[in-house]
């Protein structure tokens, strides 16, 4: 399969293209306020580097959350528009599973943490075989509360693990292990592996059927709810 993968859920962005399971082009970069205008150019550049066009793809994978509301919206809107124009199916990939995929065949379970601001993290636990398998629901909560469930050696990764490293060590002690810097941020190549698996399992859908996964209500939604009382 010829696949494109795009992630803009966190503090970095990742784009990759594969042909028959082989990564032929990949671009990982820091997100900034210009990303909404740059993303199409980045995707176009990666496709050109791979010698491919949208018309030559079989499907697209996109990280659909959780993560930054702005980041999730940018990635989803861009990819859905491209898929609709090209008549391609989409596969939605969890941004937490994407992080966990950095650590295949890990001896211990893996805990990706994404900084959700407001002193909270997006979190879940995974058993990482060739690809990650979720063993807890994805959630958003203060890190102190999530760390209460850590009762065995666990590998932490993600920008949330970096932001709350001292807290994690203080709460978990020797049970806390940390991924190397090379496995802290999501990679496009890992997204390709998850996308291919999703399509092989028949999880591809029409673009209009794929929804973002926010977990937490946006600030605007919270304010609207509060104004009703």
Secondary structure, DSSP 8 states (H G I E B T S, - for coil): -EEEEEE-SSSEEEEEEEETTEEEEEEEEE--TTHHHHHHHHHHHHHHHHT--GGG-SEEEEEEESS-HHHHHHHHHHHHHHHHHHT-EEEEEEHHHHHHTTSTT-SSEEEEEEE-STT-EEE--EEESSSEEE-S--EEE-HHHHHTT--S-EEEESHHHHHTHHHHHHHHGGGEEE--GGGSS--HHHHHHHHHHHHHTT--B-GGG-----SS--HHHHHHHHHT-
